[in-house]
Each structure stands twice: as C-alpha cells, then as structure tokens.
Amino acid sequence: MRYQNLSIQTQREAPNNARSQGFSFLVRAGYMTRDAENLPLGDQAIQRLQSLAAESGGTFFSKLSLATVGNDRETFFPLSTGPIVLLHCPACGYTDRKEWAERKKSPFPPEELSSLEKVLTPGCDTIEELSNFLEIPTEKTAKALMFTRLSDGKFIMAIVRGDMQISEAKLEAHTGKIRAATEAEIIASGATPGFASPIGLQNALIAIDNLIQDSPNLVAGANDKGYHLKNVNHGRDYQAEIKTDLAQAQAGDPCARCGKPMAESNALLMATRNVYEFSNILLALAESNYGEKGLSLPPNIAPFNVYLMHVPGKTIDTKLSAEELYSTLQNAGISVLFDDRDERAGVKFNDADLIGLPFRITVGERGLQNNQVEIKARNAADNLLVSLGAVVDHIRNAIENYPL
Ligand SMILES: [Zn+2]
C-alpha cells in the first residue's frame, strides 16, 4: 500500500485530549482521529487483527500478548483511563463489571422471629440516623428503594440490607428498565416517602436481595411518617416476587468465590463472548507497544511489516529503485507501506517511528552505490546494510525471529 493512498496525516504534537500514551500515538501516527474514529491506516490495522482473530480462535488474546482479565462473558484490558469500572479479586482472579460483581454475604446467626413493633423515630431520615437512634448496627435495618418500570409504569420496591447498596443493573435484569419513582407514585402505592416499608403495598412488585431472607427481625419503615417497624420478617410480614442478588459490591468487599477483599480498577472492553471490539483492541495494543518516538508493533499485529522509503538522490533515481523493491517485497508476500512522498528524510524517519511498523527499509544513494539498502528493526538501535538481492530473505527471517 502506498502512503498517499492511505491519506496518512501524522501530527507532531500529542492531541490535547490524550488521556493515555497509546491513544496519543495512535492519533499522532494517523490511525485514528482525536475523537477515536478510525482513519484508513486504523482500518487497515483492524483488518489485519480480524484475519488474525479468524485464524487463531480461542488463542487470539495470547497471540496479541495482551494481559487481559475477565470472565466467561467478557474480556477486558486493564487501563487506568478505561471507561469500564471493574471489581476484581487479586487473590483468586475473579473479575466482573462493578455493577455485576458478586460479593460474599454473611447471614446472621439464626434467631427467633419477634413480633412487629411500631416505634416513634423522630428525625430519622437516613439509615445512619435510624441506627444511631435505635442503637443497632446498620445491617439490622432494611433499606427500601422505589422505582417505576418504564414499560408499564409498575411500581417496584426493592429491599436490601441497610449496610448495602443496590445494583440497579442487577434489578433491571429481572424487572426490565426502571427509573426512580416520583413522590406521587410512592404515595399511590401506599408507601410513605422516607419511612417506606414493603408491608401493605398496593399493586407493587417487591424484590429483595437474597440476604434479606437470612436476616431476621430487621427494622424497616412503617409507611407512617415518623415511625419505623421493628422485627420485620420476609415471608411472615410480606412476600417478595423476586429474590435474587441485588447488592452492589464495593471495593474492599469480600470476594464471592474466596472471601478475600476485592479491588476496583478501570478497563477497556475487548470482547463479549467471541465478539471482538477491534477498535478497543487496537487501542490496547498501542498501550502495550510503544517507545519514546511512537508505536512499536510486532509483525503479527502490525498493519504492514515493512515501512519502505527512499531518500532523494543527486545522481541515482532512488525512487525508481524503491519502486522495484516495493514490487519485489509484495511479490514475496511481505506487506509493505511504501512512503513514496518526495519529503525530506527526517520527516519520513519521524513518521516511520510514529507508525511503528516492525521494519524500516531506506533506499538511499550511498547504499545503492554498493547495491545495498538500510534495514532497521523498530525495536533495534542500529541499521543494517543488506544487499538488494538478500532483502526478502532477511525480512522473512527477521519476522520469524522477532523478539516478542
Ligand atoms: Zn477471590
């Protein structure tokens, strides 16, 4: 492919919205715009990745040498500026999106169910105020959250223990899309804002976190302003239609698998099952493969293996020789990006470093006088002089033995 056919525009400066070095180099090297839209060079890189994915099936990410994390549904690449928030367990490797992550839950020791008791709780608008006033831990309270289903306006009350938060994503997986209920909707259902309880609601769908079933004698609202009920028990006092994990896990919560504390981190989505997010994968590869002057992509993932350029000469037509070498390499099945512009050598060297193909071949007057060209591996410090007839074999060997 010729440089000019790909309409490559490189940039000297990092884009001012660059949040990571890999993204910055992809924009500067002309793979994508600063709005992360792919440019022709980026499309070419993604086509290369698509064929590699088709060839390698389940071993795709290990072929890319990307350190991914994930579960049987999704694969992620850890990146501090990534848009997805993960919880992961450093001890056992458990990983999921924060809104889906499961935490270990510890039920209370069994106790006799006590009788409902209505108590005056003045000024107790929050779980903390309630637990201070009644001198009980927050885990002995029930937190009621109220929503309206978008599809049919159904009123939904979800109950989690007072020491936990709700994951709306987990709730929506059972109810469909929801929004916060309005005060009028709460009152119409028979509940009292701020003192809401699942007991005695009209036409409400009740959902409880599964830990509520193992948490006897909780304090909940009394659906009466200023009052709470002691000893509220699911099964005896109200029935939920949905009983499932609704708890939003937090960093530091115990891992559902091994009980060790989980940590929060950011990531990019690489794949959902076997559907790959190729633009994100290209970004992850850039984050994992760059040097001081630009990208540095290994042969199996680079959009082309060779950056071929000529330095205009005084007595020899270097461009003509470069054209011949371009055909020779292509006929040998080696993919080439041919910088056929009549630019200064320095401009082309900079672009070659930014774009980061594994090998640069420079056709110049001095080399041609000895029938030689210069070959430089992107990750090597020095150039090699190689005679024109040996270039194909040299590149083939170098691709095979490229240090990963
Ligand atoms: Zn774990």
Residues whose N, C-alpha, C, O or C-beta is under 5 A from the ligand:
A	BS01	ZN	C89 A91 C92 G93 Y94 C255 R257 C258 G259 K260
